[in-house]
Each structure stands twice: as C-alpha cells, then as structure tokens.
C-alpha cells in the first residue's frame, strides 16, 4: 500500500470520534488478521499443489492397474 493510501486512511480515522476510532481499529485488526490467515493458507496450498497433483496421478495409475479397492466407510 502506498504511503498516500495509508495517510488517507489515517486521516479518515482521525476524523472520527475516539470511540468510533477504537471501534474501527478493532475491526481493522480483525480484518487484517483474517487477510494474513488467508494469505498463509494460500501459500501453503501453492507449496503443496505439485505434490497433490503427483499423488492424484499415482492414485489414478494404481486404480488403472487394479492395485486399489473401493473405500469401505465402515472400516474407518
């Protein structure tokens, strides 16, 4: 985010009464924490995607070769 955009947000917050500022800051903290969590999960997914694809291909090969059996949910 540019310094100008941050300055705009700060000015907007400063224009609010203190109680509203505190409320907005609390919402902003929660929102940013959620964003960071989403970014973390996206990165984890991206880092494991190649492995997931390889495992799926292996499973397809094993199924095609008859080296698998249907999942029995009662055995779980």
PDB file of N, CA, C and O in Angstrom, chain B, residues numbered from 101:
ATOM      1  N   UNK B 101       0.856  -1.173   0.000  1.00  0.00           N
ATOM      2  CA  UNK B 101       0.000   0.000   0.000  1.00  0.00           C
ATOM      3  C   UNK B 101       0.891   1.221   0.000  1.00  0.00           C
ATOM      4  O   UNK B 101       1.920   1.263   0.675  1.00  0.00           O
ATOM      5  N   UNK B 102       0.491   2.189  -0.749  1.00  0.00           N
ATOM      6  CA  UNK B 102       1.300   3.401  -0.840  1.00  0.00           C
ATOM      7  C   UNK B 102       1.172   4.236   0.425  1.00  0.00           C
ATOM      8  O   UNK B 102       0.202   4.129   1.175  1.00  0.00           O
ATOM      9  N   UNK B 103       2.174   5.061   0.634  1.00  0.00           N
ATOM     10  CA  UNK B 103       2.160   5.970   1.778  1.00  0.00           C
ATOM     11  C   UNK B 103       0.955   6.903   1.698  1.00  0.00           C
ATOM     12  O   UNK B 103       0.367   7.260   2.719  1.00  0.00           O
ATOM     13  N   UNK B 104       0.599   7.290   0.489  1.00  0.00           N
ATOM     14  CA  UNK B 104      -0.558   8.176   0.304  1.00  0.00           C
ATOM     15  C   UNK B 104      -1.847   7.489   0.749  1.00  0.00           C
ATOM     16  O   UNK B 104      -2.686   8.108   1.404  1.00  0.00           O
ATOM     17  N   UNK B 105      -2.006   6.225   0.400  1.00  0.00           N
ATOM     18  CA  UNK B 105      -3.213   5.490   0.794  1.00  0.00           C
ATOM     19  C   UNK B 105      -3.276   5.330   2.311  1.00  0.00           C
ATOM     20  O   UNK B 105      -4.343   5.457   2.910  1.00  0.00           O
ATOM     21  N   UNK B 106      -2.136   5.052   2.924  1.00  0.00           N
ATOM     22  CA  UNK B 106      -2.097   4.915   4.384  1.00  0.00           C
ATOM     23  C   UNK B 106      -2.444   6.248   5.039  1.00  0.00           C
ATOM     24  O   UNK B 106      -3.193   6.289   6.015  1.00  0.00           O
ATOM     25  N   UNK B 107      -1.904   7.322   4.508  1.00  0.00           N
ATOM     26  CA  UNK B 107      -2.204   8.656   5.046  1.00  0.00           C
ATOM     27  C   UNK B 107      -3.686   8.965   4.939  1.00  0.00           C
ATOM     28  O   UNK B 107      -4.263   9.559   5.850  1.00  0.00           O
ATOM     29  N   UNK B 108      -4.307   8.570   3.840  1.00  0.00           N
ATOM     30  CA  UNK B 108      -5.745   8.796   3.653  1.00  0.00           C
ATOM     31  C   UNK B 108      -6.542   8.044   4.710  1.00  0.00           C
ATOM     32  O   UNK B 108      -7.482   8.589   5.288  1.00  0.00           O
ATOM     33  N   UNK B 109      -6.168   6.793   4.962  1.00  0.00           N
ATOM     34  CA  UNK B 109      -6.874   6.001   5.971  1.00  0.00           C
ATOM     35  C   UNK B 109      -6.693   6.623   7.352  1.00  0.00           C
ATOM     36  O   UNK B 109      -7.648   6.711   8.123  1.00  0.00           O
ATOM     37  N   UNK B 110      -5.494   7.048   7.661  1.00  0.00           N
ATOM     38  CA  UNK B 110      -5.236   7.676   8.961  1.00  0.00           C
ATOM     39  C   UNK B 110      -6.081   8.936   9.114  1.00  0.00           C
ATOM     40  O   UNK B 110      -6.670   9.157  10.173  1.00  0.00           O
ATOM     41  N   UNK B 111      -6.151   9.763   8.077  1.00  0.00           N
ATOM     42  CA  UNK B 111      -6.974  10.983   8.129  1.00  0.00           C
ATOM     43  C   UNK B 111      -8.445  10.641   8.329  1.00  0.00           C
ATOM     44  O   UNK B 111      -9.149  11.308   9.087  1.00  0.00           O
ATOM     45  N   UNK B 112      -8.899   9.603   7.647  1.00  0.00           N
ATOM     46  CA  UNK B 112     -10.299   9.185   7.808  1.00  0.00           C
ATOM     47  C   UNK B 112     -10.565   8.757   9.249  1.00  0.00           C
ATOM     48  O   UNK B 112     -11.590   9.110   9.831  1.00  0.00           O
ATOM     49  N   UNK B 113      -9.631   7.992   9.816  1.00  0.00           N
ATOM     50  CA  UNK B 113      -9.790   7.550  11.203  1.00  0.00           C
ATOM     51  C   UNK B 113      -9.749   8.731  12.167  1.00  0.00           C
ATOM     52  O   UNK B 113     -10.525   8.787  13.121  1.00  0.00           O
ATOM     53  N   UNK B 114      -8.850   9.666  11.918  1.00  0.00           N
ATOM     54  CA  UNK B 114      -8.714  10.824  12.801  1.00  0.00           C
ATOM     55  C   UNK B 114      -9.948  11.714  12.776  1.00  0.00           C
ATOM     56  O   UNK B 114     -10.191  12.472  13.715  1.00  0.00           O
ATOM     57  N   UNK B 115     -10.724  11.624  11.709  1.00  0.00           N
ATOM     58  CA  UNK B 115     -11.924  12.461  11.630  1.00  0.00           C
ATOM     59  C   UNK B 115     -13.072  11.904  12.476  1.00  0.00           C
ATOM     60  O   UNK B 115     -14.087  12.575  12.667  1.00  0.00           O
ATOM     61  N   UNK B 116     -12.912  10.697  12.974  1.00  0.00           N
ATOM     62  CA  UNK B 116     -13.958  10.065  13.780  1.00  0.00           C
ATOM     63  C   UNK B 116     -13.774  10.396  15.254  1.00  0.00           C
ATOM     64  O   UNK B 116     -12.665  10.697  15.695  1.00  0.00           O
ATOM     65  N   UNK B 117     -14.865  10.341  16.017  1.00  0.00           N
ATOM     66  CA  UNK B 117     -14.726  10.470  17.472  1.00  0.00           C
ATOM     67  C   UNK B 117     -13.871   9.308  18.012  1.00  0.00           C
ATOM     68  O   UNK B 117     -13.780   8.258  17.376  1.00  0.00           O
ATOM     69  N   UNK B 118     -13.258   9.497  19.163  1.00  0.00           N
ATOM     70  CA  UNK B 118     -12.329   8.497  19.699  1.00  0.00           C
ATOM     71  C   UNK B 118     -12.965   7.123  19.852  1.00  0.00           C
ATOM     72  O   UNK B 118     -12.329   6.115  19.543  1.00  0.00           O
ATOM     73  N   UNK B 119     -14.202   7.063  20.322  1.00  0.00           N
ATOM     74  CA  UNK B 119     -14.850   5.749  20.492  1.00  0.00           C
ATOM     75  C   UNK B 119     -15.034   5.059  19.146  1.00  0.00           C
ATOM     76  O   UNK B 119     -14.876   3.842  19.042  1.00  0.00           O
ATOM     77  N   UNK B 120     -15.366   5.829  18.120  1.00  0.00           N
ATOM     78  CA  UNK B 120     -15.518   5.263  16.781  1.00  0.00           C
ATOM     79  C   UNK B 120     -14.157   4.860  16.213  1.00  0.00           C
ATOM     80  O   UNK B 120     -14.041   3.862  15.501  1.00  0.00           O
ATOM     81  N   UNK B 121     -13.126   5.649  16.537  1.00  0.00           N
ATOM     82  CA  UNK B 121     -11.770   5.285  16.103  1.00  0.00           C
ATOM     83  C   UNK B 121     -11.379   3.922  16.676  1.00  0.00           C
ATOM     84  O   UNK B 121     -10.870   3.059  15.960  1.00  0.00           O
ATOM     85  N   UNK B 122     -11.621   3.742  17.968  1.00  0.00           N
ATOM     86  CA  UNK B 122     -11.283   2.475  18.618  1.00  0.00           C
ATOM     87  C   UNK B 122     -12.051   1.312  18.000  1.00  0.00           C
ATOM     88  O   UNK B 122     -11.503   0.230  17.790  1.00  0.00           O
ATOM     89  N   UNK B 123     -13.313   1.551  17.717  1.00  0.00           N
ATOM     90  CA  UNK B 123     -14.130   0.505  17.099  1.00  0.00           C
ATOM     91  C   UNK B 123     -13.609   0.166  15.695  1.00  0.00           C
ATOM     92  O   UNK B 123     -13.518  -1.005  15.326  1.00  0.00           O
ATOM     93  N   UNK B 124     -13.273   1.194  14.924  1.00  0.00           N
ATOM     94  CA  UNK B 124     -12.761   0.970  13.574  1.00  0.00           C
ATOM     95  C   UNK B 124     -11.417   0.251  13.613  1.00  0.00           C
ATOM     96  O   UNK B 124     -11.166  -0.640  12.801  1.00  0.00           O
ATOM     97  N   UNK B 125     -10.557   0.631  14.548  1.00  0.00           N
ATOM     98  CA  UNK B 125      -9.247  -0.018  14.678  1.00  0.00           C
ATOM     99  C   UNK B 125      -9.413  -1.487  15.046  1.00  0.00           C
ATOM    100  O   UNK B 125      -8.702  -2.340  14.516  1.00  0.00           O
ATOM    101  N   UNK B 126     -10.336  -1.790  15.941  1.00  0.00           N
ATOM    102  CA  UNK B 126     -10.572  -3.185  16.312  1.00  0.00           C
ATOM    103  C   UNK B 126     -11.059  -3.996  15.112  1.00  0.00           C
ATOM    104  O   UNK B 126     -10.621  -5.128  14.910  1.00  0.00           O
ATOM    105  N   UNK B 127     -11.953  -3.427  14.323  1.00  0.00           N
ATOM    106  CA  UNK B 127     -12.430  -4.108  13.110  1.00  0.00           C
ATOM    107  C   UNK B 127     -11.274  -4.290  12.116  1.00  0.00           C
ATOM    108  O   UNK B 127     -11.141  -5.341  11.488  1.00  0.00           O
ATOM    109  N   UNK B 128     -10.450  -3.258  11.987  1.00  0.00           N
ATOM    110  CA  UNK B 128      -9.318  -3.321  11.068  1.00  0.00           C
ATOM    111  C   UNK B 128      -8.326  -4.405  11.495  1.00  0.00           C
ATOM    112  O   UNK B 128      -7.815  -5.144  10.654  1.00  0.00           O
ATOM    113  N   UNK B 129      -8.056  -4.498  12.795  1.00  0.00           N
ATOM    114  CA  UNK B 129      -7.162  -5.556  13.296  1.00  0.00           C
ATOM    115  C   UNK B 129      -7.702  -6.937  12.951  1.00  0.00           C
ATOM    116  O   UNK B 129      -6.966  -7.798  12.469  1.00  0.00           O
ATOM    117  N   UNK B 130      -8.994  -7.144  13.202  1.00  0.00           N
ATOM    118  CA  UNK B 130      -9.611  -8.438  12.891  1.00  0.00           C
ATOM    119  C   UNK B 130      -9.545  -8.733  11.399  1.00  0.00           C
ATOM    120  O   UNK B 130      -9.233  -9.852  10.992  1.00  0.00           O
ATOM    121  N   UNK B 131      -9.840  -7.730  10.595  1.00  0.00           N
ATOM    122  CA  UNK B 131      -9.822  -7.896   9.148  1.00  0.00           C
ATOM    123  C   UNK B 131      -8.416  -8.248   8.654  1.00  0.00           C
ATOM    124  O   UNK B 131      -8.241  -9.149   7.834  1.00  0.00           O
ATOM    125  N   UNK B 132      -7.426  -7.528   9.162  1.00  0.00           N
ATOM    126  CA  UNK B 132      -6.043  -7.791   8.752  1.00  0.00           C
ATOM    127  C   UNK B 132      -5.573  -9.173   9.203  1.00  0.00           C
ATOM    128  O   UNK B 132      -4.838  -9.847   8.481  1.00  0.00           O
ATOM    129  N   UNK B 133      -5.991  -9.589  10.383  1.00  0.00           N
ATOM    130  CA  UNK B 133      -5.638 -10.933  10.856  1.00  0.00           C
ATOM    131  C   UNK B 133      -6.250 -11.991   9.935  1.00  0.00           C
ATOM    132  O   UNK B 133      -5.600 -12.983   9.609  1.00  0.00           O
ATOM    133  N   UNK B 134      -7.498 -11.777   9.519  1.00  0.00           N
ATOM    134  CA  UNK B 134      -8.140 -12.711   8.583  1.00  0.00           C
ATOM    135  C   UNK B 134      -7.408 -12.733   7.244  1.00  0.00           C
ATOM    136  O   UNK B 134      -7.198 -13.799   6.665  1.00  0.00           O
ATOM    137  N   UNK B 135      -7.026 -11.568   6.758  1.00  0.00           N
ATOM    138  CA  UNK B 135      -6.282 -11.496   5.495  1.00  0.00           C
ATOM    139  C   UNK B 135      -4.954 -12.232   5.587  1.00  0.00           C
ATOM    140  O   UNK B 135      -4.582 -12.967   4.672  1.00  0.00           O
ATOM    141  N   UNK B 136      -4.243 -12.038   6.683  1.00  0.00           N
ATOM    142  CA  UNK B 136      -2.959 -12.719   6.864  1.00  0.00           C
ATOM    143  C   UNK B 136      -3.154 -14.229   6.911  1.00  0.00           C
ATOM    144  O   UNK B 136      -2.344 -14.981   6.369  1.00  0.00           O
ATOM    145  N   UNK B 137      -4.221 -14.669   7.555  1.00  0.00           N
ATOM    146  CA  UNK B 137      -4.519 -16.092   7.622  1.00  0.00           C
ATOM    147  C   UNK B 137      -4.816 -16.648   6.229  1.00  0.00           C
ATOM    148  O   UNK B 137      -4.339 -17.726   5.876  1.00  0.00           O
ATOM    149  N   UNK B 138      -5.598 -15.918   5.445  1.00  0.00           N
ATOM    150  CA  UNK B 138      -5.907 -16.348   4.075  1.00  0.00           C
ATOM    151  C   UNK B 138      -4.644 -16.422   3.221  1.00  0.00           C
ATOM    152  O   UNK B 138      -4.473 -17.358   2.440  1.00  0.00           O
ATOM    153  N   UNK B 139      -3.767 -15.443   3.369  1.00  0.00           N
ATOM    154  CA  UNK B 139      -2.514 -15.437   2.620  1.00  0.00           C
ATOM    155  C   UNK B 139      -1.664 -16.642   3.014  1.00  0.00           C
ATOM    156  O   UNK B 139      -1.066 -17.299   2.162  1.00  0.00           O
ATOM    157  N   UNK B 140      -1.619 -16.922   4.306  1.00  0.00           N
ATOM    158  CA  UNK B 140      -0.840 -18.072   4.787  1.00  0.00           C
ATOM    159  C   UNK B 140      -1.380 -19.372   4.197  1.00  0.00           C
ATOM    160  O   UNK B 140      -0.605 -20.204   3.725  1.00  0.00           O
ATOM    161  N   UNK B 141      -2.707 -19.555   4.218  1.00  0.00           N
ATOM    162  CA  UNK B 141      -3.307 -20.766   3.653  1.00  0.00           C
ATOM    163  C   UNK B 141      -3.089 -20.841   2.150  1.00  0.00           C
ATOM    164  O   UNK B 141      -2.817 -21.919   1.622  1.00  0.00           O
ATOM    165  N   UNK B 142      -3.202 -19.713   1.448  1.00  0.00           N
ATOM    166  CA  UNK B 142      -2.946 -19.709   0.005  1.00  0.00           C
ATOM    167  C   UNK B 142      -1.513 -20.141  -0.297  1.00  0.00           C
ATOM    168  O   UNK B 142      -1.274 -20.913  -1.225  1.00  0.00           O
ATOM    169  N   UNK B 143      -0.566 -19.643   0.489  1.00  0.00           N
ATOM    170  CA  UNK B 143       0.834 -20.015   0.289  1.00  0.00           C
ATOM    171  C   UNK B 143       1.070 -21.489   0.589  1.00  0.00           C
ATOM    172  O   UNK B 143       1.805 -22.162  -0.134  1.00  0.00           O
ATOM    173  N   UNK B 144       0.450 -21.993   1.651  1.00  0.00           N
ATOM    174  CA  UNK B 144       0.586 -23.413   1.968  1.00  0.00           C
ATOM    175  C   UNK B 144       0.023 -24.269   0.844  1.00  0.00           C
ATOM    176  O   UNK B 144       0.621 -25.279   0.470  1.00  0.00           O
ATOM    177  N   UNK B 145      -1.114 -23.874   0.307  1.00  0.00           N
ATOM    178  CA  UNK B 145      -1.730 -24.622  -0.779  1.00  0.00           C
ATOM    179  C   UNK B 145      -0.849 -24.600  -2.025  1.00  0.00           C
ATOM    180  O   UNK B 145      -0.645 -25.630  -2.668  1.00  0.00           O
ATOM    181  N   UNK B 146      -0.333 -23.428  -2.359  1.00  0.00           N
ATOM    182  CA  UNK B 146       0.533 -23.308  -3.531  1.00  0.00           C
ATOM    183  C   UNK B 146       1.778 -24.174  -3.391  1.00  0.00           C
ATOM    184  O   UNK B 146       2.236 -24.780  -4.359  1.00  0.00           O
ATOM    185  N   UNK B 147       2.324 -24.227  -2.171  1.00  0.00           N
ATOM    186  CA  UNK B 147       3.540 -25.003  -1.942  1.00  0.00           C
ATOM    187  C   UNK B 147       3.304 -26.507  -1.965  1.00  0.00           C
ATOM    188  O   UNK B 147       4.256 -27.269  -2.135  1.00  0.00           O
ATOM    189  N   UNK B 148       2.080 -26.950  -1.802  1.00  0.00           N
ATOM    190  CA  UNK B 148       1.791 -28.385  -1.786  1.00  0.00           C
ATOM    191  C   UNK B 148       1.056 -28.843  -3.041  1.00  0.00           C
ATOM    192  O   UNK B 148       0.815 -30.038  -3.211  1.00  0.00           O
ATOM    193  N   UNK B 149       0.703 -27.924  -3.910  1.00  0.00           N
ATOM    194  CA  UNK B 149      -0.101 -28.261  -5.079  1.00  0.00           C
ATOM    195  C   UNK B 149       0.595 -29.278  -5.985  1.00  0.00           C
ATOM    196  O   UNK B 149      -0.057 -30.209  -6.456  1.00  0.00           O
ATOM    197  N   UNK B 150       1.873 -29.134  -6.238  1.00  0.00           N
ATOM    198  CA  UNK B 150       2.591 -30.067  -7.106  1.00  0.00           C
ATOM    199  C   UNK B 150       2.582 -31.471  -6.499  1.00  0.00           C
ATOM    200  O   UNK B 150       2.417 -32.457  -7.216  1.00  0.00           O
ATOM    201  N   UNK B 151       2.756 -31.559  -5.201  1.00  0.00           N
ATOM    202  CA  UNK B 151       2.729 -32.856  -4.521  1.00  0.00           C
ATOM    203  C   UNK B 151       1.341 -33.490  -4.595  1.00  0.00           C
ATOM    204  O   UNK B 151       1.215 -34.698  -4.795  1.00  0.00           O
ATOM    205  N   UNK B 152       0.304 -32.674  -4.435  1.00  0.00           N
ATOM    206  CA  UNK B 152      -1.063 -33.190  -4.530  1.00  0.00           C
ATOM    207  C   UNK B 152      -1.357 -33.732  -5.929  1.00  0.00           C
ATOM    208  O   UNK B 152      -2.001 -34.771  -6.076  1.00  0.00           O
ATOM    209  N   UNK B 153      -0.886 -33.033  -6.940  1.00  0.00           N
ATOM    210  CA  UNK B 153      -1.087 -33.469  -8.326  1.00  0.00           C
ATOM    211  C   UNK B 153      -0.367 -34.794  -8.560  1.00  0.00           C
ATOM    212  O   UNK B 153      -0.918 -35.699  -9.187  1.00  0.00           O
ATOM    213  N   UNK B 154       0.861 -34.910  -8.058  1.00  0.00           N
ATOM    214  CA  UNK B 154       1.629 -36.148  -8.221  1.00  0.00           C
ATOM    215  C   UNK B 154       0.929 -37.312  -7.532  1.00  0.00           C
ATOM    216  O   UNK B 154       0.874 -38.412  -8.081  1.00  0.00           O
ATOM    217  N   UNK B 155       0.397 -37.082  -6.344  1.00  0.00           N
ATOM    218  CA  UNK B 155      -0.318 -38.145  -5.613  1.00  0.00           C
ATOM    219  C   UNK B 155      -1.592 -38.544  -6.342  1.00  0.00           C
ATOM    220  O   UNK B 155      -1.941 -39.725  -6.370  1.00  0.00           O
ATOM    221  N   UNK B 156      -2.286 -37.591  -6.928  1.00  0.00           N
ATOM    222  CA  UNK B 156      -3.507 -37.895  -7.683  1.00  0.00           C
ATOM    223  C   UNK B 156      -3.178 -38.728  -8.920  1.00  0.00           C
ATOM    224  O   UNK B 156      -3.899 -39.669  -9.250  1.00  0.00           O
ATOM    225  N   UNK B 157      -2.093 -38.379  -9.597  1.00  0.00           N
ATOM    226  CA  UNK B 157      -1.679 -39.153 -10.776  1.00  0.00           C
ATOM    227  C   UNK B 157      -1.304 -40.584 -10.378  1.00  0.00           C
ATOM    228  O   UNK B 157      -1.654 -41.537 -11.074  1.00  0.00           O
ATOM    229  N   UNK B 158      -0.596 -40.727  -9.265  1.00  0.00           N
ATOM    230  CA  UNK B 158      -0.225 -42.049  -8.781  1.00  0.00           C
ATOM    231  C   UNK B 158      -1.471 -42.866  -8.442  1.00  0.00           C
ATOM    232  O   UNK B 158      -1.552 -44.049  -8.773  1.00  0.00           O
ATOM    233  N   UNK B 159      -2.425 -42.241  -7.791  1.00  0.00           N
ATOM    234  CA  UNK B 159      -3.669 -42.938  -7.453  1.00  0.00           C
ATOM    235  C   UNK B 159      -4.394 -43.394  -8.716  1.00  0.00           C
ATOM    236  O   UNK B 159      -4.899 -44.516  -8.763  1.00  0.00           O
ATOM    237  N   UNK B 160      -4.454 -42.551  -9.727  1.00  0.00           N
ATOM    238  CA  UNK B 160      -5.096 -42.934 -10.998  1.00  0.00           C
ATOM    239  C   UNK B 160      -4.388 -44.122 -11.634  1.00  0.00           C
ATOM    240  O   UNK B 160      -5.035 -45.033 -12.150  1.00  0.00           O
ATOM    241  N   UNK B 161      -3.050 -44.111 -11.597  1.00  0.00           N
ATOM    242  CA  UNK B 161      -2.282 -45.222 -12.165  1.00  0.00           C
ATOM    243  C   UNK B 161      -2.552 -46.517 -11.399  1.00  0.00           C
ATOM    244  O   UNK B 161      -2.702 -47.582 -11.997  1.00  0.00           O
ATOM    245  N   UNK B 162      -2.612 -46.414 -10.081  1.00  0.00           N
ATOM    246  CA  UNK B 162      -2.858 -47.603  -9.268  1.00  0.00           C
ATOM    247  C   UNK B 162      -4.267 -48.144  -9.509  1.00  0.00           C
ATOM    248  O   UNK B 162      -4.467 -49.358  -9.549  1.00  0.00           O
ATOM    249  N   UNK B 163      -5.227 -47.265  -9.668  1.00  0.00           N
ATOM    250  CA  UNK B 163      -6.597 -47.694  -9.966  1.00  0.00           C
ATOM    251  C   UNK B 163      -6.633 -48.385 -11.326  1.00  0.00           C
ATOM    252  O   UNK B 163      -7.229 -49.453 -11.468  1.00  0.00           O
ATOM    253  N   UNK B 164      -5.991 -47.773 -12.326  1.00  0.00           N
ATOM    254  CA  UNK B 164      -5.979 -48.343 -13.677  1.00  0.00           C
ATOM    255  C   UNK B 164      -5.289 -49.707 -13.707  1.00  0.00           C
ATOM    256  O   UNK B 164      -5.670 -50.582 -14.484  1.00  0.00           O
ATOM    257  N   UNK B 165      -4.273 -49.885 -12.859  1.00  0.00           N
ATOM    258  CA  UNK B 165      -3.530 -51.140 -12.820  1.00  0.00           C
ATOM    259  C   UNK B 165      -4.215 -52.186 -11.940  1.00  0.00           C
ATOM    260  O   UNK B 165      -3.726 -53.310 -11.826  1.00  0.00           O
ATOM    261  N   UNK B 166      -5.331 -51.833 -11.322  1.00  0.00           N
ATOM    262  CA  UNK B 166      -6.052 -52.774 -10.471  1.00  0.00           C
ATOM    263  C   UNK B 166      -5.429 -52.969  -9.101  1.00  0.00           C
ATOM    264  O   UNK B 166      -5.694 -53.972  -8.440  1.00  0.00           O
ATOM    265  N   UNK B 167      -4.601 -52.022  -8.663  1.00  0.00           N
ATOM    266  CA  UNK B 167      -3.937 -52.126  -7.356  1.00  0.00           C
ATOM    267  C   UNK B 167      -4.678 -51.355  -6.263  1.00  0.00           C
ATOM    268  O   UNK B 167      -4.069 -50.896  -5.297  1.00  0.00           O
ATOM    269  N   UNK B 168      -5.962 -51.222  -6.418  1.00  0.00           N
ATOM    270  CA  UNK B 168      -6.735 -50.490  -5.413  1.00  0.00           C
ATOM    271  C   UNK B 168      -8.055 -51.201  -5.193  1.00  0.00           C
ATOM    272  O   UNK B 168      -8.449 -52.076  -5.963  1.00  0.00           O
ATOM    273  N   UNK B 169      -8.720 -50.810  -4.137  1.00  0.00           N
ATOM    274  CA  UNK B 169     -10.047 -51.352  -3.863  1.00  0.00           C
ATOM    275  C   UNK B 169     -10.940 -50.233  -3.351  1.00  0.00           C
ATOM    276  O   UNK B 169     -10.449 -49.266  -2.769  1.00  0.00           O
ATOM    277  N   UNK B 170     -12.222 -50.351  -3.556  1.00  0.00           N
ATOM    278  CA  UNK B 170     -13.134 -49.290  -3.113  1.00  0.00           C
ATOM    279  C   UNK B 170     -13.024 -49.061  -1.605  1.00  0.00           C
ATOM    280  O   UNK B 170     -12.769 -49.990  -0.838  1.00  0.00           O
ATOM    281  N   UNK B 171     -13.215 -47.845  -1.210  1.00  0.00           N
ATOM    282  CA  UNK B 171     -13.165 -47.488   0.200  1.00  0.00           C
ATOM    283  C   UNK B 171     -14.404 -47.999   0.901  1.00  0.00           C
ATOM    284  O   UNK B 171     -15.524 -47.770   0.444  1.00  0.00           O
ATOM    285  N   UNK B 172     -14.209 -48.686   2.003  1.00  0.00           N
ATOM    286  CA  UNK B 172     -15.331 -49.162   2.809  1.00  0.00           C
ATOM    287  C   UNK B 172     -15.429 -48.245   4.030  1.00  0.00           C
ATOM    288  O   UNK B 172     -14.588 -48.297   4.928  1.00  0.00           O
ATOM    289  N   UNK B 173     -16.451 -47.421   4.050  1.00  0.00           N
ATOM    290  CA  UNK B 173     -16.604 -46.433   5.115  1.00  0.00           C
ATOM    291  C   UNK B 173     -16.793 -47.084   6.476  1.00  0.00           C
ATOM    292  O   UNK B 173     -16.489 -46.467   7.496  1.00  0.00           O
ATOM    293  N   UNK B 174     -17.281 -48.299   6.515  1.00  0.00           N
ATOM    294  CA  UNK B 174     -17.466 -48.996   7.797  1.00  0.00           C
ATOM    295  C   UNK B 174     -16.130 -49.374   8.422  1.00  0.00           C
ATOM    296  O   UNK B 174     -16.050 -49.584   9.632  1.00  0.00           O
ATOM    297  N   UNK B 175     -15.086 -49.462   7.613  1.00  0.00           N
ATOM    298  CA  UNK B 175     -13.764 -49.817   8.130  1.00  0.00           C
ATOM    299  C   UNK B 175     -13.013 -48.623   8.713  1.00  0.00           C
ATOM    300  O   UNK B 175     -11.955 -48.788   9.321  1.00  0.00           O
ATOM    301  N   UNK B 176     -13.555 -47.431   8.529  1.00  0.00           N
ATOM    302  CA  UNK B 176     -12.840 -46.235   9.015  1.00  0.00           C
ATOM    303  C   UNK B 176     -12.935 -46.101  10.493  1.00  0.00           C
ATOM    304  O   UNK B 176     -12.392 -45.155  11.063  1.00  0.00           O
TER     305      UNK B 176
END
